[in-house]
Amino acid sequence: MKKFLYITDQDEYTDHSFIGPLFEKYLKTYFEVDIVYFSEFKAEFERKDEHRFILPIADKNNSIKELDRNGIDISSYSYIVVRNSGEILKHVISMSGVYDYKVGYRLSFPKRVAKMQMDKANNKISFLKHLNNTLTTYSETKLINQCDIFIPTSEQMHNEFFEGVTTKTFICPPAMDPDILHKNIQHEGEEKRFFYAGTLDKLREFETVLDAFNSVKSNNWKLTISSKDPKYTKQVVDSYSSLGDNVEIFNAKNKKELLNLISKADIGVSILPDIPLFNTSTPVKILDYYSSTVPCIMTNNANNNTLFTDDYDAWFCKFNKESIKEKIEYIVNLSKDEVAEVGVRGQDRLLKIRNYKIIAERLAETLELL
């Protein structure tokens, strides 16, 4: 069996919900898969188990040399894929001639673009930052074109942020693990329970969503928010005098706690501004919602409307107060059975087109043809 090495950009203790199902589970049907994580606290290489290695963060730009120095047979790998780091990729490409492996670059999320967008939202953008981002993107594009395969999250992401990449491309979106689906817990109350998982910041403009909820005529709804900063979230919610009794705030510490909260909801919320950063990939939270057959209200953008159909397996709205309000009021007036049916149809749809087991098979077939 051929060997595959995945060099992540992640700390060993972070949530590996994407890496786990695809690379640690399903791709192992086709390749012997090893994975490299990094640590800010360890000064030496560590073999976590037979297939997972930990490198000090200081050694990330010399990953191949450090793995080789610590007894990992680099020449045994047929494929080495780098996740999100142009600096690591540069080193991996430079060593490919020595060890004769195929090189791939996985772009799961354009973090540098996200930072630029956040700075812009907070009025911290400058011409120098913009120029630096343009030059870095140009350099990364040149590196990716030296790879054997480019693995972005979506075709939209490829076109929007790396349109100059011409190397072979395999689209690898976030998906559902068909072996881990969660039962939806139907509550006894008549109200519709909405759930939002994510950050509240200027970039996401969640106040627009709260404005919409605040203006809904019916009081037959609840909104649960799980945020990493519950104190700030409470401050935002408290600025609306009439929202308090209808909104609950949690801080899910891990994926298990988050999925437990989602399973008690009726409708997931993934309403984001109409900007390329959010329009070029499917938020993982949408997959989390549908893994519990919780249907989702989401922004009508080019990515979402290729996956779902409005009022069949999801609900679409524009990113403005009135559109969101109208859709919330429409959902509140549906029966619980009608809402649940939308969730079932959405989960069935995603299991057909966003299934890690199927993606792993297709990725393996693509790699074998390199």
C-alpha positions in Angstrom: 0.0 0.0 0.0 1.4 3.4 -1.0 2.1 6.0 1.8 0.6 9.4 2.2 2.0 12.2 4.5 -0.3 15.1 5.5 1.5 18.1 7.0 -1.1 20.2 8.7 -1.0 23.8 9.9 -2.6 22.7 13.2 -1.7 22.3 16.8 -1.9 18.8 18.2 -4.7 19.7 20.6 -7.0 21.7 18.2 -10.3 20.3 16.9 -9.4 18.1 13.9 -13.0 17.5 12.8 -12.0 17.8 9.1 -8.7 16.1 9.2 -10.1 13.2 11.3 -12.8 11.8 9.1 -11.2 12.3 5.7 -7.5 11.7 6.4 -7.4 9.6 9.6 -10.4 7.4 8.7 -11.5 7.1 5.1 -8.4 7.8 3.1 -6.7 4.9 5.1 -8.7 2.5 3.0 -6.5 3.4 0.0 -3.1 4.6 1.5 -1.1 4.3 4.7 -1.6 7.8 6.1 0.7 9.6 8.4 -0.1 13.1 9.8 2.2 15.9 11.1 0.9 18.3 13.7 2.8 21.1 15.5 3.3 22.2 19.1 4.2 25.6 20.6 5.2 23.9 23.8 7.4 21.0 22.8 11.1 21.4 21.9 11.6 17.9 20.4 10.0 15.7 17.8 7.4 13.3 19.3 5.8 10.3 17.8 2.2 10.4 19.2 1.4 7.0 17.8 2.3 4.9 14.8 0.9 7.4 12.3 0.8 10.8 14.1 3.9 12.9 14.6 4.4 16.2 16.5 7.0 18.7 15.5 8.0 21.9 17.4 6.4 24.9 15.7 10.0 26.4 15.3 10.8 23.5 12.9 7.7 23.8 10.6 9.6 25.4 7.7 12.1 22.5 7.8 9.5 19.8 8.3 11.0 17.2 5.9 14.5 17.6 7.2 13.4 17.3 10.8 11.2 14.2 10.1 14.2 12.6 8.3 16.5 13.5 11.2 14.1 11.7 13.6 14.0 8.5 11.7 11.0 8.9 9.4 11.7 7.4 6.0 10.7 10.2 3.7 11.5 8.3 0.6 8.7 5.8 1.5 6.0 8.4 0.8 4.4 8.6 -2.6 2.5 11.7 -1.7 3.1 14.6 0.6 0.3 17.2 1.0 0.7 20.5 2.9 -2.3 22.3 4.5 -2.6 26.1 4.2 1.0 27.1 4.7 3.0 28.5 1.8 6.1 28.5 3.9 5.9 24.8 4.6 5.0 24.1 1.0 8.1 25.9 -0.3 10.3 23.6 1.8 8.4 20.4 0.8 8.7 21.3 -2.9 12.4 22.0 -2.5 13.0 18.5 -1.1 10.7 16.6 -3.5 13.6 16.1 -6.0 15.6 14.4 -3.3 12.9 12.0 -2.1 10.8 11.6 -5.3 7.3 12.2 -3.9 4.3 13.9 -5.4 3.4 17.3 -3.8 -0.1 18.6 -3.0 -1.3 21.8 -1.5 -4.6 21.8 0.5 -6.3 25.2 0.9 -9.1 24.7 3.4 -9.7 28.3 4.2 -7.9 31.5 3.0 -6.7 32.6 6.5 -4.6 35.5 5.2 -7.6 36.9 3.3 -9.8 36.5 6.4 -7.2 38.6 8.4 -7.3 41.2 5.7 -11.1 41.3 5.7 -11.1 41.6 9.5 -8.6 44.4 9.5 -10.8 46.2 6.9 -13.9 45.7 9.0 -12.0 47.2 12.0 -10.5 50.1 9.9 -7.0 48.7 10.3 -6.2 48.1 6.6 -3.4 49.9 5.0 -1.8 50.2 1.5 1.3 48.3 2.8 -0.8 45.4 4.1 -2.7 45.3 0.8 0.5 45.3 -1.2 2.1 42.6 1.0 -1.0 40.4 0.6 -0.9 40.8 -3.2 2.8 39.9 -3.3 2.3 36.9 -1.0 -0.6 35.6 -3.1 1.6 35.9 -6.3 4.4 34.0 -4.6 2.0 31.3 -3.3 0.5 30.9 -6.8 3.9 30.3 -8.3 4.6 27.7 -5.6 1.2 25.9 -6.1 1.9 25.7 -9.8 5.0 23.7 -9.0 2.8 21.2 -7.2 1.4 18.0 -8.7 -2.1 18.8 -7.3 -4.0 21.7 -5.8 -6.8 20.8 -3.3 -9.0 23.8 -2.6 -12.3 23.7 -0.7 -14.3 24.9 -3.6 -14.1 26.0 -7.2 -15.2 29.4 -6.1 -12.3 29.6 -3.7 -9.9 28.6 -6.5 -11.3 31.3 -8.9 -11.6 34.1 -6.3 -8.3 33.8 -4.5 -5.9 31.8 -6.7 -7.2 32.3 -10.2 -3.6 32.1 -11.5 -3.2 28.5 -10.4 -3.2 26.2 -13.4 -1.9 22.9 -11.9 -4.3 19.9 -11.6 -7.1 20.6 -9.2 -9.2 18.4 -6.9 -12.1 20.1 -5.1 -12.3 18.9 -1.5 -15.1 20.6 0.4 -16.1 20.1 4.1 -18.5 17.2 4.3 -20.4 14.8 6.6 -19.1 11.6 8.1 -21.8 9.0 7.2 -20.8 6.9 10.3 -21.4 9.8 12.7 -24.9 11.1 12.5 -26.7 12.5 15.5 -30.3 12.0 16.6 -32.3 15.2 16.7 -34.0 15.6 20.1 -37.6 16.9 19.6 -38.5 19.2 22.4 -42.0 19.5 23.9 -42.4 23.2 23.5 -44.4 24.8 20.6 -41.8 27.5 20.0 -39.2 27.2 17.1 -35.7 26.9 18.5 -33.0 28.5 16.4 -29.3 27.9 16.9 -26.2 29.9 15.9 -22.7 28.5 16.4 -19.8 30.9 15.7 -18.1 34.2 16.3 -19.7 37.6 16.8 -17.6 40.2 15.2 -17.7 43.2 12.8 -16.8 41.0 9.9 -19.8 38.7 10.4 -22.2 41.6 11.2 -24.3 39.4 13.4 -26.2 42.5 14.7 -28.0 42.4 11.4 -29.4 39.0 12.3 -30.2 40.1 15.8 -32.0 43.2 14.4 -34.2 40.8 12.3 -35.0 38.5 15.3 -35.8 41.6 17.4 -38.3 42.8 14.8 -40.1 39.4 14.4 -43.8 39.9 15.2 -44.3 36.5 16.8 -42.8 35.7 20.2 -43.0 31.9 19.5 -39.2 31.4 19.0 -36.0 30.9 21.0 -32.4 31.6 19.8 -29.4 29.8 21.3 -26.0 31.2 20.6 -22.8 29.2 21.2 -19.8 31.6 21.1 -16.2 31.5 22.2 -16.7 34.8 23.9 -20.0 34.6 25.8 -19.3 37.7 27.8 -19.1 39.8 24.7 -22.1 38.0 23.2 -24.2 38.8 26.2 -23.2 42.5 25.9 -24.4 42.5 22.3 -27.6 40.7 23.1 -28.3 42.9 26.1 -28.2 46.0 23.9 -31.6 44.8 22.6 -34.1 45.5 25.3 -36.6 42.9 24.0 -34.3 40.0 23.2 -33.2 38.9 26.6 -36.0 36.3 27.4 -35.7 34.7 24.0 -31.9 34.3 23.7 -29.7 31.8 25.6 -25.9 32.0 25.4 -23.5 29.0 25.7 -19.8 28.4 25.2 -19.4 24.9 23.9 -16.0 23.7 24.9 -15.6 21.0 22.3 -17.3 19.5 19.3 -19.2 17.0 21.5 -20.8 19.8 23.5 -21.6 21.7 20.4 -23.3 18.8 18.7 -25.3 18.1 21.9 -26.6 21.7 21.8 -27.4 21.5 18.1 -29.3 18.3 18.5 -31.9 20.1 20.7 -32.5 22.8 18.1 -35.1 23.0 15.3 -33.3 25.3 12.9 -29.6 26.2 12.4 -28.5 29.7 11.5 -25.7 30.4 9.0 -26.5 33.9 7.8 -23.3 35.7 6.7 -22.5 38.9 4.7 -22.4 38.6 1.0 -18.6 38.8 0.5 -16.2 36.4 -1.2 -14.7 35.2 2.0 -18.0 33.6 3.0 -19.4 32.9 -0.4 -16.6 30.6 -1.6 -17.1 27.7 0.8 -19.6 25.9 3.0 -19.3 26.8 6.7 -18.6 23.7 8.7 -21.5 24.7 11.0 -23.9 23.9 8.2 -22.6 20.3 8.1 -22.8 20.2 11.9 -26.5 21.2 11.8 -27.5 18.7 9.1 -25.6 15.9 10.8 -28.4 16.1 13.4 -31.0 16.6 10.6 -31.4 20.2 11.8 -32.3 22.3 8.7 -30.6 25.6 8.2 -31.5 29.2 7.3 -28.6 30.6 5.3 -27.5 33.4 2.9 -28.5 32.9 -0.7 -25.1 32.9 -2.4 -23.4 31.1 -5.3 -22.1 28.3 -3.0 -25.2 27.6 -0.9 -27.6 27.6 -3.8 -25.6 24.9 -5.7 -26.1 22.6 -2.7 -29.6 23.4 -1.5 -33.0 24.4 -2.8 -35.0 27.1 -0.9 -37.9 25.8 1.1 -37.1 22.2 0.2 -33.9 21.2 2.1 -32.9 24.7 3.5 -34.2 28.3 3.6 -32.5 31.2 1.8 -32.5 34.9 2.6 -30.6 38.0 1.6 -28.2 39.5 4.1 -30.5 42.3 5.3 -32.8 42.8 8.2 -36.1 42.7 6.2 -35.3 39.5 4.2 -34.0 37.7 7.3 -37.1 38.8 9.3 -39.5 37.6 6.7 -37.9 34.2 6.4 -37.8 33.7 10.2 -41.5 34.6 10.4 -42.2 32.1 7.7 -40.4 29.4 9.5 -42.0 30.1 12.8 -45.4 29.6 11.2 -44.5 26.2 9.9 -45.4 23.0 11.8 -42.7 21.1 13.6 -43.2 18.2 11.2 -42.7 20.6 8.2 -39.5 21.9 9.7 -38.2 18.4 10.5 -38.9 17.2 6.9 -36.6 20.0 5.5 -33.9 18.7 7.8 -34.3 15.1 6.6 -34.2 16.2 3.0 -31.1 18.3 3.6 -29.2 15.5 5.3 -30.1 13.1 2.5 -28.8 15.6 0.0 -25.5 16.2 1.8 -24.9 12.5 2.2 -25.1 12.1 -1.6 -22.8 15.1 -2.5 -20.8 15.9 0.6 -19.8 12.6 2.0 -16.3 12.0 3.4 -16.3 8.4 2.4 -17.1 9.3 -1.2 -14.6 12.2 -1.3 -11.8 9.9 0.0 -12.4 7.4 -2.8 -12.3 10.1 -5.4 -9.2 11.8 -4.0 -7.4 8.4 -3.9 -8.4 7.8 -7.6 -7.1 11.3 -8.5 -3.8 10.8 -6.7 -3.2 7.5 -8.3 -3.4 9.2 -11.8 -0.7 11.8 -11.0 
